[in-house]
């Protein structure tokens, strides 16, 4: 199974009524035929599952896609859990262009992101 590059951009939210393509994530993950993250394939590829967080007005962050001991997915930028960016039901989302996912940002708020590309 090959890794896919997935781009998420901030979708329409109360703070951004038109969304914002300058806020989001670009990450790599193994996807199954239905577009779901394949946890078994991830175990063999986890060092290659990098993430780039870009956010207007903030420094870029680079880290990895992790599967936590609580069986949830998150982006981690440094060792430990203090900086982890968790996802709501990430394992059930299909990463297909046009779909939406929810991520809890650094400010503790949950935001909706649009899957804009999967290559």
C-alpha positions as YAML, in Angstrom:
chain: A
units: angstrom
residues:
- id: 1
  name: UNK
  ca: [0.00, 0.00, 0.00]
- id: 2
  name: UNK
  ca: [1.39, 3.39, -0.92]
- id: 3
  name: UNK
  ca: [1.26, 6.52, 1.16]
- id: 4
  name: UNK
  ca: [-1.06, 9.30, 0.07]
- id: 5
  name: UNK
  ca: [-0.52, 13.02, 0.46]
- id: 6
  name: UNK
  ca: [-3.63, 14.61, 1.98]
- id: 7
  name: UNK
  ca: [-4.34, 18.35, 2.13]
- id: 8
  name: UNK
  ca: [-6.84, 19.79, 4.61]
- id: 9
  name: UNK
  ca: [-7.89, 23.45, 4.50]
- id: 10
  name: UNK
  ca: [-9.93, 25.33, 7.07]
- id: 11
  name: UNK
  ca: [-13.59, 25.13, 6.09]
- id: 12
  name: UNK
  ca: [-16.33, 27.60, 6.93]
- id: 13
  name: UNK
  ca: [-16.40, 28.21, 10.70]
- id: 14
  name: UNK
  ca: [-17.95, 30.91, 12.90]
- id: 15
  name: UNK
  ca: [-14.60, 32.75, 13.05]
- id: 16
  name: UNK
  ca: [-13.99, 32.30, 9.29]
- id: 17
  name: UNK
  ca: [-17.34, 32.41, 7.43]
- id: 18
  name: UNK
  ca: [-15.58, 31.76, 4.10]
- id: 19
  name: UNK
  ca: [-13.01, 29.31, 5.43]
- id: 20
  name: UNK
  ca: [-9.31, 29.96, 4.89]
- id: 21
  name: UNK
  ca: [-7.02, 28.05, 2.51]
- id: 22
  name: UNK
  ca: [-4.00, 29.53, 4.35]
- id: 23
  name: UNK
  ca: [-4.84, 27.49, 7.47]
- id: 24
  name: UNK
  ca: [-4.58, 23.74, 7.39]
- id: 25
  name: UNK
  ca: [-2.52, 20.60, 7.16]
- id: 26
  name: UNK
  ca: [-0.63, 18.60, 4.57]
- id: 27
  name: UNK
  ca: [0.14, 15.06, 5.71]
- id: 28
  name: UNK
  ca: [1.02, 11.58, 4.48]
- id: 29
  name: UNK
  ca: [-0.85, 8.43, 5.46]
- id: 30
  name: UNK
  ca: [-1.65, 4.98, 4.07]
- id: 31
  name: UNK
  ca: [-5.27, 4.82, 2.93]
- id: 32
  name: UNK
  ca: [-7.37, 1.78, 2.13]
- id: 33
  name: UNK
  ca: [-9.54, 1.51, -0.99]
- id: 34
  name: UNK
  ca: [-12.34, 3.48, 0.72]
- id: 35
  name: UNK
  ca: [-10.05, 6.35, 1.76]
- id: 36
  name: UNK
  ca: [-9.77, 5.42, 5.46]
- id: 37
  name: UNK
  ca: [-6.43, 5.42, 7.26]
- id: 38
  name: UNK
  ca: [-5.12, 1.86, 7.38]
- id: 39
  name: UNK
  ca: [-3.75, 1.40, 10.91]
- id: 40
  name: UNK
  ca: [-1.92, -1.83, 10.04]
- id: 41
  name: UNK
  ca: [-0.16, -0.19, 7.09]
- id: 42
  name: UNK
  ca: [0.55, 2.89, 9.26]
- id: 43
  name: UNK
  ca: [2.46, 0.70, 11.75]
- id: 44
  name: UNK
  ca: [4.92, -0.19, 9.00]
- id: 45
  name: UNK
  ca: [5.13, 3.34, 7.59]
- id: 46
  name: UNK
  ca: [4.71, 5.58, 10.65]
- id: 47
  name: UNK
  ca: [8.11, 7.24, 10.30]
- id: 48
  name: UNK
  ca: [7.08, 8.38, 6.81]
- id: 49
  name: UNK
  ca: [3.69, 9.73, 7.95]
- id: 50
  name: UNK
  ca: [4.77, 13.35, 8.31]
- id: 51
  name: UNK
  ca: [2.54, 16.38, 8.83]
- id: 52
  name: UNK
  ca: [3.01, 20.05, 7.96]
- id: 53
  name: UNK
  ca: [0.69, 22.46, 9.79]
- id: 54
  name: UNK
  ca: [0.35, 25.87, 8.15]
- id: 55
  name: UNK
  ca: [-1.64, 28.64, 9.80]
- id: 56
  name: UNK
  ca: [-1.92, 32.24, 8.65]
- id: 57
  name: UNK
  ca: [0.07, 34.51, 10.97]
- id: 58
  name: UNK
  ca: [1.82, 31.62, 12.79]
- id: 59
  name: UNK
  ca: [5.03, 29.68, 12.28]
- id: 60
  name: UNK
  ca: [4.70, 26.41, 10.38]
- id: 61
  name: UNK
  ca: [4.92, 23.20, 12.40]
- id: 62
  name: UNK
  ca: [6.23, 19.82, 11.32]
- id: 63
  name: UNK
  ca: [5.54, 16.51, 13.01]
- id: 64
  name: UNK
  ca: [4.03, 13.06, 12.54]
- id: 65
  name: UNK
  ca: [0.70, 11.29, 12.41]
- id: 66
  name: UNK
  ca: [0.42, 9.15, 15.54]
- id: 67
  name: UNK
  ca: [-2.02, 6.54, 16.82]
- id: 68
  name: UNK
  ca: [-2.31, 7.04, 20.58]
- id: 69
  name: UNK
  ca: [-2.67, 4.50, 23.33]
- id: 70
  name: UNK
  ca: [-6.31, 5.59, 23.53]
- id: 71
  name: UNK
  ca: [-6.76, 4.31, 19.95]
- id: 72
  name: UNK
  ca: [-7.23, 7.79, 18.56]
- id: 73
  name: UNK
  ca: [-5.31, 9.63, 15.86]
- id: 74
  name: UNK
  ca: [-3.39, 12.87, 16.40]
- id: 75
  name: UNK
  ca: [-0.67, 15.02, 14.92]
- id: 76
  name: UNK
  ca: [2.36, 15.28, 17.21]
- id: 77
  name: UNK
  ca: [5.07, 17.90, 16.83]
- id: 78
  name: UNK
  ca: [7.32, 16.92, 19.77]
- id: 79
  name: UNK
  ca: [7.65, 14.00, 22.20]
- id: 80
  name: UNK
  ca: [4.90, 13.85, 24.84]
- id: 81
  name: UNK
  ca: [1.21, 14.63, 24.66]
- id: 82
  name: UNK
  ca: [1.25, 18.37, 25.44]
- id: 83
  name: UNK
  ca: [1.40, 19.47, 21.81]
- id: 84
  name: UNK
  ca: [-0.71, 16.72, 20.21]
- id: 85
  name: UNK
  ca: [-3.53, 17.83, 17.92]
- id: 86
  name: UNK
  ca: [-6.34, 15.26, 18.33]
- id: 87
  name: UNK
  ca: [-9.04, 14.40, 15.81]
- id: 88
  name: UNK
  ca: [-12.70, 13.64, 16.26]
- id: 89
  name: UNK
  ca: [-13.46, 10.15, 14.91]
- id: 90
  name: UNK
  ca: [-10.58, 10.36, 12.43]
- id: 91
  name: UNK
  ca: [-10.62, 6.59, 11.96]
- id: 92
  name: UNK
  ca: [-14.15, 6.73, 10.54]
- id: 93
  name: UNK
  ca: [-13.50, 9.56, 8.07]
- id: 94
  name: UNK
  ca: [-12.86, 8.88, 4.42]
- id: 95
  name: UNK
  ca: [-10.08, 11.05, 3.04]
- id: 96
  name: UNK
  ca: [-11.64, 11.87, -0.29]
- id: 97
  name: UNK
  ca: [-11.58, 15.34, -1.85]
- id: 98
  name: UNK
  ca: [-14.73, 17.21, -0.83]
- id: 99
  name: UNK
  ca: [-15.18, 15.44, 2.54]
- id: 100
  name: UNK
  ca: [-14.88, 17.17, 5.92]
- id: 101
  name: UNK
  ca: [-12.98, 16.29, 9.12]
- id: 102
  name: UNK
  ca: [-12.86, 17.91, 12.58]
- id: 103
  name: UNK
  ca: [-9.65, 18.72, 14.42]
- id: 104
  name: UNK
  ca: [-9.15, 20.30, 17.85]
- id: 105
  name: UNK
  ca: [-6.70, 23.15, 17.37]
- id: 106
  name: UNK
  ca: [-4.08, 24.55, 19.75]
- id: 107
  name: UNK
  ca: [-6.63, 26.97, 21.20]
- id: 108
  name: UNK
  ca: [-8.78, 24.02, 22.34]
- id: 109
  name: UNK
  ca: [-11.52, 24.75, 19.79]
- id: 110
  name: UNK
  ca: [-12.68, 22.16, 17.30]
- id: 111
  name: UNK
  ca: [-12.61, 23.29, 13.68]
- id: 112
  name: UNK
  ca: [-13.87, 21.75, 10.48]
- id: 113
  name: UNK
  ca: [-11.45, 21.17, 7.61]
- id: 114
  name: UNK
  ca: [-12.16, 20.36, 3.98]
- id: 115
  name: UNK
  ca: [-10.18, 17.60, 2.26]
- id: 116
  name: UNK
  ca: [-9.02, 19.52, -0.82]
- id: 117
  name: UNK
  ca: [-6.61, 16.99, -2.33]
- id: 118
  name: UNK
  ca: [-5.51, 13.36, -2.04]
- id: 119
  name: UNK
  ca: [-2.59, 12.38, -4.27]
...
